[in-house]
Amino acid sequence: LQTYDVQPGRLAEFEQWFARQGRAEILARPGVLGVETWVDRSRPGARLLTVIAFADEAAFVAFNASHAGAEIGGRFDSFIGPHGHEVFQQPPLY
């Protein structure tokens, strides 16, 4: 799970990239079960929230260690500001 804001003036570009390429590239990685993004207007701070679901911890580790995972992550990060990642063993949202 990561919470973030898109850099000023880049939201449309981010949305287009994510819809046309980013989401599909993430889903194409072995062990990725889903990618969901929401806008959280319930609190101040970073408003976007993306959850990537993995089949198991091994799939998560493989994604993060892979060249393709690094490329996808780098492209994603090029659109957003400072952010953190949180890892949960159980779904954080339900």
N, C-alpha and C positions, 0 to 999 in steps of 0.2 A: 504494500500500500504506500502510496506517496501522495502528499498534499503539496500543492504548488499554485503559483499564478503564472500566466503566460506573460512574456515581456511586453511592455507597452507597444501597441501598434502591430503586434504579430499574431493576434488571435485568429484572424481569418486565414492566414497562412498556415498556422498550426492546425486548425480544424480541417483544412483541405488536405494537408499532408497526412494527418491521422486517419481521415476517412478513406483516402485513396491508397495509402501505402503503409503507414505505421501500424495500424491495428492488424492488418493482414500479416505483416512481417512478424509481429509478436505471436500471433496465433499459429503461424507456420512452424514455430520452434517446437521440437519434441517435448512432450510433457506439459505444455501450456494448455490449460483447460478453458480459460476465458479471460477476457479483458473487459472491464466495465469502467466507465468514467461518469462522474456526477459533478454538478456544481452545487456546492454547499453554501447556502446563504444564511445558515443558522448561527454563524459565529464570525467574528472578525478574523482577519488574516488570510492566509492562502485559501482560495475558494474552490479550486478544482481538486478532485480526489480521483485517483485511478487505482484500481485493484486488479492485479494480475494473479490469477489462480493457477497453481501448479499441481500436477498429479501427486507429487510427493517431494520430499526434501531433496532427493537426488536430482529431480528435474529442475528444481530451483537452483541448485549448485551448478548444474551443467549449463543452464541458461546464462548465469552470471559469469561463468568461466569461458564461455565461447566467444570467438571472434564476432560472430553474427550478433550475439547478445550485446556485445560492447558497441558495435556499430549502431544498432537500434537505439540503445540507451544514449549514445552520444548525439544522435540526431534528435531524439526526444528532448534531451537536456539543452540542445541549442536554442530551443524555443522558450524555455522557462527560466525563472529566476532561482534563487537559492531554495533548496528543498531538502527534505530528509526522506529516508525510506524506513518503513516499519515492517517487520516480519512477524506474522501470526501463524500459529499452528492450527488455529480454528478460524473460520470466517469472521472477519472483524465487523461485517455488516450482514444483517439477515432480515 
